[in-house]
Amino acid sequence: MLGLKREIDQIAKDKGIDKRVIIGALEEAMKQAARRKYGQEKEIEARFNEELGEIELFEFRTVVENLTDPENQILIEPARALDPEAAEGDQIGVKLDTTDFGRILAQTAKQVIIQRVRDAERDNVYEEYKDRKGEVVNGIVRRFEKGALIVDLGRAEAVLPPKEQVPRESYRPGDRIRAYVLDITKATKGPQIILSRSCTQMLTKLFEQEVPEIYESIVSIVAVAREPGGRSKIAVASRDSDVDPVGACVGMKGSRVQAVVQELRGERIDIVPWSPDAARYVCSALSPAQVSKVIIDEQAKSMDVIVPDDQLSLAIGRKGQNVRLAVQLTGWRIDIKSESKMREVARWLAEAVSVVEGCGEPEAELLLQRGITSLEDLAECDAEFLSSLPGIDDAGAAAIKARALELAHEKAEQEAREAAERAAEEARLQAEAAAAAAAAAAAPVEAGPKAE
């Protein structure tokens, strides 16, 4: 039976489980098997005898002088043969014979052992990975389940759900993968390790691994905005005035940021310097676009950002991506406007304030600087605010508001007419193109020269 001891040691080594857990499972299994054989009401105890290398079963009986219940009692003489100090009323363990345990009982014992060992393995996995939440781990894609990737981490399997995957990334079984450990939960089927490649923390951790200054807390990542698989922006700051945070993250000839880009399969990454000055920070966040002017509304936490006409599409980005990421990064509402658009707004504002004698373009420029960037804003602004401007009294403020409302209606009507004209022109061009296509389709096909 010493072979059992060797098997316990081997299982403990292979599974990484404390052998006391395996011994406990064996004892419990044998006890359940014994109760199925001798009766559930029996008081039976199982103990592992390390010297003999076997599980011993003991049935506890009450020591009596007159035997009335042979199933649960033992006479004092036989009891003292087992324990010389046995006395009437004591409970004494009588060793049971396990050699005749049948196949069914052995199967029961086996099932209990397998379950306990499996539970111990699950606990070990949970204990090992619960402190790895927030790390980037390496694994191998094993299979797909309802769109989720099942990733082999070595001693455990993890799940990369569809919503945590990066669009346009594809994997096949056997591919290596790196992912962020998003969460670890205890479930009935064992601990579930949830991975992510789309979260902002994945980007942050990759930079921590590539940039020693971030790992050493000299450079910090203040904010991250990310559209997985497309583009990301990170704002960085330095605790050391001699360390350029952007340069540290970019690396020599872009080596550090390129390592992150490569891991994220070509995702574009903009690294911008964080600044306590909100206007400067927003201008950096809109890079690579150049900004001409910023009009800030502190109360609404919004900014009107004016850019040169040739920078407008760059500032907005493809499908609004650049400005959308800048908003996420800074927390400010950003409205991008071109210089020509602002000149048009300034012209409309100057016309509105010109109802007050002596007012015109300078006052319109002043209104723009104060955050009035449309006729609607001017019509709805506080009269007290307008009367605080040089040369404008209460009557002038009321006249300006009325004129702004009138001009806003005129402007809306003009824009509606222009939109209708454009729609009509587009419809005409489409009709002409359709007619030309129909004519071409109806024209007879000329036969080519016959071959001789």
PyMOL commands that set and color helices and strands:
alter all, ss='L'
color gray80, all
select helices_A, chain A and resi 2-15+19-38+76-82+103-132+162-164+200-210+212-215+245-250+252-263+278-285+309-316+318-330+339-353+361-369+375-380+383-387+394-442
alter helices_A, ss='H'
color red, helices_A
select strands_A, chain A and resi 44-49+54-64+73-75+91-95+136-145+148-152+157-160+176-187+190-196+219-227+231-238+268-273+293-297+302-307+333-338
alter strands_A, ss='S'
color yellow, strands_A
deselect
rebuild
show_as cartoon
